[in-house]
Protein backbone atom coordinates (compact mmCIF):
# COMPACT_ATOMS: atom_id res chain seq x y z
CA UNK A 1 0.00 0.00 0.00
CA UNK A 2 1.38 3.42 -0.93
CA UNK A 3 1.62 6.23 1.62
CA UNK A 4 -1.24 8.06 -0.15
CA UNK A 5 -3.42 4.96 0.05
CA UNK A 6 -2.47 4.51 3.69
CA UNK A 7 -3.52 8.08 4.53
CA UNK A 8 -6.80 7.63 2.64
CA UNK A 9 -7.54 4.36 4.45
CA UNK A 10 -6.74 6.10 7.76
CA UNK A 11 -9.36 8.75 7.00
CA UNK A 12 -11.95 6.06 6.24
CA UNK A 13 -11.00 4.26 9.48
CA UNK A 14 -11.58 7.46 11.48
CA UNK A 15 -14.97 7.88 9.79
CA UNK A 16 -15.90 4.28 10.63
CA UNK A 17 -14.73 4.67 14.25
CA UNK A 18 -16.93 7.76 14.60
CA UNK A 19 -19.88 5.92 13.01
CA UNK A 20 -19.45 2.95 15.39
CA UNK A 21 -19.87 5.37 18.32
CA UNK A 22 -22.48 7.49 16.52
CA UNK A 23 -20.22 10.44 17.24
CA UNK A 24 -21.70 12.88 14.75
CA UNK A 25 -19.24 15.67 15.58
CA UNK A 26 -16.36 13.38 14.59
CA UNK A 27 -18.22 12.12 11.52
CA UNK A 28 -18.59 15.73 10.41
CA UNK A 29 -14.90 16.39 11.15
CA UNK A 30 -13.95 13.57 8.74
CA UNK A 31 -15.79 15.33 5.92
CA UNK A 32 -14.48 18.14 3.75
CA UNK A 33 -16.53 21.34 4.28
CA UNK A 34 -17.71 21.07 0.64
CA UNK A 35 -18.06 17.28 0.49
CA UNK A 36 -20.08 15.96 -2.43
CA UNK A 37 -22.46 13.35 -1.04
CA UNK A 38 -24.72 11.12 -3.09
CA UNK A 39 -26.65 8.24 -1.54
CA UNK A 40 -28.92 5.80 -3.30
CA UNK A 41 -31.33 4.45 -0.72
CA UNK A 42 -34.58 2.50 -1.28
CA UNK A 43 -36.60 5.75 -1.11
CA UNK A 44 -34.45 7.34 -3.84
CA UNK A 45 -31.43 9.55 -4.33
CA UNK A 46 -30.20 11.79 -1.50
CA UNK A 47 -27.60 14.47 -2.13
CA UNK A 48 -25.68 17.07 -0.17
CA UNK A 49 -22.94 19.56 -0.98
CA UNK A 50 -21.59 20.29 2.49
CA UNK A 51 -20.53 18.36 5.56
CA UNK A 52 -23.32 19.55 7.87
CA UNK A 53 -26.07 18.29 5.54
CA UNK A 54 -24.15 15.07 4.83
CA UNK A 55 -23.69 14.42 8.54
CA UNK A 56 -27.41 15.08 9.10
CA UNK A 57 -28.25 12.12 6.85
CA UNK A 58 -26.23 9.75 9.06
CA UNK A 59 -27.86 11.22 12.18
CA UNK A 60 -31.33 10.85 10.63
CA UNK A 61 -30.66 7.23 9.76
CA UNK A 62 -29.01 6.11 13.00
CA UNK A 63 -29.36 8.54 15.93
CA UNK A 64 -32.77 7.37 17.16
CA UNK A 65 -31.69 3.73 17.60
CA UNK A 66 -31.58 2.56 21.20
CA UNK A 67 -29.24 -0.27 20.14
CA UNK A 68 -26.62 0.23 17.42
CA UNK A 69 -23.82 -2.13 16.47
CA UNK A 70 -21.51 -2.32 13.46
CA UNK A 71 -21.31 -6.09 12.97
CA UNK A 72 -19.09 -6.10 9.86
CA UNK A 73 -16.84 -3.57 8.22
CA UNK A 74 -14.31 -3.54 5.42
CA UNK A 75 -12.05 -0.77 4.14
CA UNK A 76 -9.70 -1.01 1.17
CA UNK A 77 -8.10 1.29 -1.38
CA UNK A 78 -9.55 1.19 -4.88
CA UNK A 79 -7.40 3.13 -7.36
CA UNK A 80 -7.98 6.80 -6.47
CA UNK A 81 -10.77 6.03 -3.98
CA UNK A 82 -11.38 4.07 -0.81
CA UNK A 83 -14.12 1.46 -0.57
CA UNK A 84 -15.89 1.41 2.78
CA UNK A 85 -18.54 -1.22 3.50
CA UNK A 86 -20.33 -1.94 6.77
CA UNK A 87 -23.32 -3.80 8.19
CA UNK A 88 -25.24 -2.40 11.14
CA UNK A 89 -27.66 -4.13 13.47
CA UNK A 90 -29.95 -1.74 15.27
CA UNK A 91 -33.16 -1.40 17.21
CA UNK A 92 -35.45 1.62 17.05
CA UNK A 93 -39.16 2.37 17.48
CA UNK A 94 -39.92 0.26 14.41
CA UNK A 95 -38.11 -2.82 15.77
CA UNK A 96 -34.90 -4.67 14.90
CA UNK A 97 -33.16 -4.04 11.58
CA UNK A 98 -30.01 -4.80 9.68
CA UNK A 99 -28.68 -2.33 7.13
CA UNK A 100 -25.69 -2.44 4.84
CA UNK A 101 -24.05 0.54 3.27
CA UNK A 102 -21.28 0.50 0.69
CA UNK A 103 -19.44 3.74 0.01
CA UNK A 104 -16.74 4.92 -2.35
CA UNK A 105 -14.79 7.87 -1.00
CA UNK A 106 -12.38 10.35 -2.51
CA UNK A 107 -9.99 11.72 0.08
CA UNK A 108 -8.37 15.17 -0.09
CA UNK A 109 -6.34 16.84 2.66
CA UNK A 110 -7.13 13.98 5.06
CA UNK A 111 -10.90 14.46 4.70
CA UNK A 112 -13.62 12.81 2.66
CA UNK A 113 -14.21 15.11 -0.31
CA UNK A 114 -16.66 12.86 -2.16
CA UNK A 115 -18.86 10.12 -0.73
CA UNK A 116 -20.97 7.93 -3.03
CA UNK A 117 -23.09 5.53 -0.98
CA UNK A 118 -25.44 2.64 -1.74
CA UNK A 119 -27.78 1.49 1.03
CA UNK A 120 -29.66 -1.80 1.38
CA UNK A 121 -32.43 -0.14 3.35
CA UNK A 122 -33.46 -1.08 6.86
CA UNK A 123 -34.28 -4.78 6.62
CA UNK A 124 -36.34 -6.49 9.35
CA UNK A 125 -34.19 -8.71 11.58
CA UNK A 126 -34.44 -10.99 14.59
CA UNK A 127 -33.96 -9.41 18.00
CA UNK A 128 -30.79 -11.11 19.20
CA UNK A 129 -27.85 -13.18 18.16
CA UNK A 130 -27.35 -16.40 20.06
CA UNK A 131 -24.19 -16.80 22.09
CA UNK A 132 -22.70 -19.18 19.50
CA UNK A 133 -23.78 -17.31 16.37
CA UNK A 134 -21.70 -14.83 14.45
CA UNK A 135 -22.85 -11.47 13.15
CA UNK A 136 -22.47 -12.64 9.55
CA UNK A 137 -24.83 -15.57 10.26
CA UNK A 138 -27.55 -13.01 10.83
CA UNK A 139 -30.49 -13.41 8.46
CA UNK A 140 -33.43 -11.03 8.03
CA UNK A 141 -36.92 -12.34 8.64
CA UNK A 142 -39.03 -12.81 5.54
CA UNK A 143 -41.52 -10.07 4.80
CA UNK A 144 -45.08 -11.35 5.05
CA UNK A 145 -46.71 -8.80 2.80
CA UNK A 146 -45.75 -6.56 -0.11
CA UNK A 147 -43.58 -3.69 1.09
CA UNK A 148 -43.32 -5.01 4.64
CA UNK A 149 -39.52 -4.93 4.46
CA UNK A 150 -39.44 -1.20 3.72
CA UNK A 151 -39.44 1.44 6.41
CA UNK A 152 -39.60 5.18 6.48
CA UNK A 153 -35.86 5.48 7.21
CA UNK A 154 -34.95 7.99 4.51
N, C-alpha and C positions, 0 to 999 in steps of 0.2 A: 504494500500500500504506500502510495506517495505521501509526502508531508501535506500536500493540499487535500488529498482524500482523507487523511487522518484528521485534519482540522474540521473538515466538513462532517465527518462521522461524529466527532466530538460535539458539534453543534446539535446534531440530531439526537445524540445521547442526552444532552442537557434538556432538550425539548421533551423527550420521553420521560426523563426523571421528574420533570415538573408536571407532566400529565399524570403520571402514576400517583402523585400526591394531590392532584387537582389544585396545584398552586398556580392560579391564573396570572398572578403578577410575574412569576418566572416564565410562564408560557409566553406572555407578552414580551418579556425581555429577550427571548430567543428570536423574536421576529423583527425584521427590518421595519422601520417606521412606515415605509411605503410598500410593504409586502403585497405581492399579487397573490390572492387566494381564490381558488376555484374548487368547489366541492360538488361532486355529483352524488346526491343522496336519493333515496327512493321517491321523495317528494319533488325532486327536480334539482336544477342547478342553483348553487348558492355562490355568490361572489363578494369579495371585499378588496379594497385597495389601500388598506392601512391596518396596522397591527391591532388597534383597539377593536375594530369591527371584526377582524379575524378571530381574535381572542374571545369575543362575545359569542361566536358560534360554538366554540368548545365549551364555554360556560353554559350556554343554553342546552347543549346536548347532555352534559354530565354533572353539572353542579347540584341538581336536585336529588341525585341518587343518595340513599342512606347507606348503601353498600356499593363500593366501587373497587374493582380489582383488575389490573392488567394481567391476564393469564398467559399470554404469549406476546413476544415482541421480536422483531428482527430488523436490523439496520445493516445496510451494505452500500458501498459506493457503486454507482452505475454511470460510467463515463463522466459527464460533467454535472451529475446530480447525485443525490443520495436517496435510496429507497428506504422507506420507513413503513413497517407493517406491524399492526398490533391487534390483539383481540381483548375485549373487555367484557367482564361479567359484572352486571350491576343489578341493583334493586331500586325501584322508585315507586311512586304511587300507582303505576300501572302494572307492577309485578316484577318478576325476574326476566332479564334479557341478556343476550349475548350480542355483541356488535363487533364487526371487524372494519378497520379502516386501513387503507393502503395509500401511502402518500409518496410523491416524488418531489424532492426539495432541491432548489438551487440555493447555494450558500454564497453570501458575499459579506466580507468584513465580519466574519464569525456570527452572522445572523441569517435566518431564513429569509431570502428575498423573494422566493416564489414557492408556493405550496399548492400542488395539484393533488386532490384527495378523492378517493372513491370509497363510498361507505356501503356496507351490506344492509344497513337499516337495523333497527332494534328488533331482534328476533326473539320470540318467546322461548324461555329456557326453564329447566327445572330449578328448584330452589337451592339445592346444596350439592356439593360434590361429596361422595363417600370418602372415607379415610384412605381407601386404597386406590381411588381413581385419580387420574391425572387431568389437568385442565384441558388437554387436547383430546380427551375422551368425551368431553362434554358435547351432548347432542341436543339441539332444540326440539321442543315438543312439536308434534304435527299440528298445523292449524286445522280447526274443525269446520270452518266455513270460509267462504271467499273473503279475502282481505283481512282475515283474523290475525295474520302475522304482521300487519302494518300497524304502526302507532303514529301518534301525532308528534313524534320527536323530529322536528325539522330544524 
